[in-house]
């Protein structure tokens, strides 16, 4: 363990488990089928609600599809790629690939032809399974010596594979299983590539098993038998993938959806026990509730309730709430918080956040309303979370402590270094990148952070994103951007000012908030967004949000000028990664004139 000084350099959480050399992810499927065959592992959308898939049924389907992969020419160790949105078949095919002794290559369903081509070529993919016609068109021109064929899920790929594999004997599956061990590659996940070519991260069966076991220990109140969750994050992303694996092992029932536009409606219908999301989802839930309250003339009540929730949560970390605060909190629980919990389905007792910084404000708000968000930290290279807050060890504003079997160290320059059972061994066919990122067993994340005396990690920025002004001031953009996005009108924003005399910011407007804002300010619907960016009332509201953000930083770090854009930043237009992180280099290139205008 690390020292007990105010700030320390290293903190380790020893493992209480061991993973056998012969262990594989498919052992979970076989074990459930043998010992808990009636456990409802998945629920699939049906005309009259949800149809159930038991552990026994899932195991049978996995084996049938695995035989089809083998009949299609997939050899042990081959790569099979999946390009699909979040749906039951993603997980089914994933486990079938492992059962066939092969390795899953994950491709985001939003990937372009060039992105998909690079992944297929670099990985040497043998078989490509896409979801629909749009994906088929995207990959139509991709041809490599290794690629045998492309199958479509919505055109009967699963049934086709089952039919092909009907003649494959069980002994073939047994032979494939014998060739898989914990050190075997389970998946290749390509980094989102905010800069340069994406690199293939090789995660082994041991990596994902360790993540599953450690995750269950850390989040035992959520990842517990009988719980349910609605999976909507992309399964191509390591965060969703790790929770999918962990949920099956913990006997959590999983339903899938890829429609982010109606999440609140789906939460109310499905009533999950917990959810997992990226910070932007929690921001949208908060901003949507605030906007609805203000549009309905109850804005002041909501704002007071939000302040009370945050104050109540903050008080939990310093002796507990005062009698007056407890009374206010109880009152607002009836008036406001209960309705917010109902919007999440009414049964949601917690949430897990990853993929980016949540921020202390949102963390305290959600804990204050009775839905604590357990923020964690990790990368593709760490099989998802390597640190996480838990019920017994929670410090809002941090990303928690290392999960079992893993360690965190802070380098002299503040970089976060990681080591442990969930940390990958290297990049696919890229020894140079591996050698650059792993030294003496420590993975160099590129993130900046600090450890407190109790081992809680705080992420303060990224080394490559630090802005250095013309006056030599180092500015980390993420904290200010987090604060600004809390305002309902602000969709996305990006701090600029590298080698410039002062800090500026590019801002996009939140499309969901604009209709209500128009109504409150008597702005006709036919007034364009371009015109709104210059509307004095709207500009004043955005400037007030900037002024509030400036109170939280030094004068040298404060934002001096803003530029409100008519454009929206999305995955499709190229400014955001699939986990909704900013591609800063892309934004700087596309909006160079707007940045120049800030400093003209």
Steps between C-alpha positions, in 0.01 A plus 500: 500500500605861455598737774251706701632843409264772374589416141671179401664350195362146494205295626438129450201276568616137532289230339304248706454274197708317239416421139601153383716463191229301327212736583289656223201731477286217363527318833236740634251397230560130560479542877170685489349248260600216731414650837246780433332403171181695573677827584369771264823630354346735243173664412432578136245748361177329398165616367339469844798613709807286558581139419734311731822320410606253769857398572435158347353652186787747469759222536328295229485797263865587567613145418286485186637829367856398594462185291382718212812716529717189488308370197558839336876454519584675827809338652626515858654841564336662195342843527126547442372858489162632618366832373159553657308718741419384852278194475471143631669352194819697573553311825380170353752517215773623736472189718464279190829636367669413830339156499646442153843584643522825306543870587233771467588822319270784607402764243278794597178500301561870426839432337575635154623284214860610554482426873344157446748421221798578724368276777417210267837525323712553812332220695499251213128441554379166361124554522309830528151512651306826454154596617315651207510640148662827610791308647515271198535803274771641727712186471405403143831607349717340769690201366804334653671164437384380843134609484281208392156664504265750661172400665204719602313455828174648366526271196511184710869466585432316826261249341742453211786420737286259701402320179861480382616357830236229531744231386788608727550255785524603865847350510621781273386759755675302774821504296472875449442554873811302583706743293378809689659616825487810715791650303318458166384813321126551557451826314662777301354843576639788300560825684262774389781687330464865601845527341672272249412146394300298754707233675367152565488428872533127571297394803533141618250270666694564823462876462122486459457232766699713745286802413186294553611359837644826634203696372256271676694537826505880469139541382344204680185699583433553127661199333295256704273208422147605415589855392415639156658758275421662166813497284514788253868591472678362189619145563801583283611720790692327777283650777177341376681180408645461850161557664343251257752233599474591868121499496479148359750370756309672783161371376368846413226506235591724204274665244637694202410815313685720253248786501647783707226745402233339722708378794279658766194332352684169485621534861142561611385192309779254582569619856867399527664447840808686380629670187843564355568808294756754390493843671314664213195282573489617862546859383205460263280349774581789734470771236177352364339496845615854570375623163163333548462657844585847371271460199218401737549799729659292777858598434562658839376189683725278289804721553446502877450124495821452300699720736359306796585163342858612440535646851354181654744282306796721589401477865526120489877537468542729800289367785152491352224751427370744761140463623389794284668356190347157568156661524544688171633185337197299616263767368663512158512121490119503487472799267787439254738210562232230493391621155859491374540144628172410330644632173774236534238231548448525876719200589841641410715491814823610337693561182852449370673776305809466287654614175576852622485728804158531665586795721429549870189713439310225316634234735366682804169578328421139412607368839285771655188389313555136602670361188872495580724492194807286558760666284790292381808545285661284239595469138466242227846386606374423852195292399279793616506608867820466700378737773144555618300652783293253702233509769756451776774711340357803323648844461301710254723691259755220486495186282540276802768255607663213306292186467648176632821383340599840362714800587525869414816710506556871432814582300718800579326703226154408634422230244280213619671160472312170535592139568302186574282213389271706277785681319574378146836363391531691174360627171425273206806473273637832630808437713611863478175631648508230767857587601407869513197446723623229739823540698606273787149354505326837538257619234533874428148635453569852375260624768603731783384429852560490872455247780379607842607341827228234481580394145221685320606606150407837349546562128605858430552496123689346212865569428432564132201725570673745733476851357799724548412867452740755353575608856606144589196410710406129491124450472314167514185547289286209623386639840377827348329318215322272750370806687377672184314193372294509819303789348192374310565723199855375446533177303875466453790735556875507452752723675764655270800722561817300436781752446239779504480805730184379679252213529197481270228245440297360209141414599221308328136525601303208643230420244272345763499817710428747220121442456430581866735797491323635190161472674618679814651781299228525232739411219318355196594151385601629158786709643810310393765367736747727320287795611469364853878496542489879486179546701586739789293307757649164408853641487449656843391165648804325355731777618350469850587127496855589394526760776390241755760256369767770530437532873638149544842565341781753520495822301761365258283193434170685463322523166521844342311448173236262371390392154152342472472271197193415296639153427444193716788267589420132452665168423366523145649843435830385646552714810411231757622146562244220556526561876422871431851628577626800308736449209686821574725490196198458272316791664805725476541420132131531403442817701833673448327819370279517810802454728685768305201733543529468879849646483452747215 
